[in-house]
Amino acid sequence: MAITAEVPVARDVLCYVKKRGGHPAGKEDGILFPFVQDFAPGRNVLPPIEIGKDDFVRIFFTDGPKYGLYYELVPE
């Protein structure tokens, strides 16, 4: 997994959610995992995570109303 940031982003701003059988619709729709490092501007390659054959992963803001004012998530 890689995240490209235009500005520094603290690790507590984002999380990822893993769900079996379909894409998570929100951060409560699966197993939530926090990130363990901050994101520097540019491409940030993250350590590998285990993803099963039927698992799907999405990235969310930990607090959408708060962080959605300052950041934008753009899927690649």
KAUR-V987412 format. One line per field, one symbol per residue. phi: phi as a letter, one per 40 degrees, with the letter a starting at -180 (. if undefined). psi: psi as a letter, one per 40 degrees, with the letter a starting at -180 (. if undefined). Layout:
phi->???
psi->???
This chain:
phi->.bbbbcbcbccccbabbbbcgicccaccciccbccbacbcdhcbccdcbcbcdbcbbbbbccbdcccccbbbcbcb
psi->iihhidihhidediiihhiheihheieefahhhiieiihihahhhiiiihhideiihihiidgddddeddihhhi.
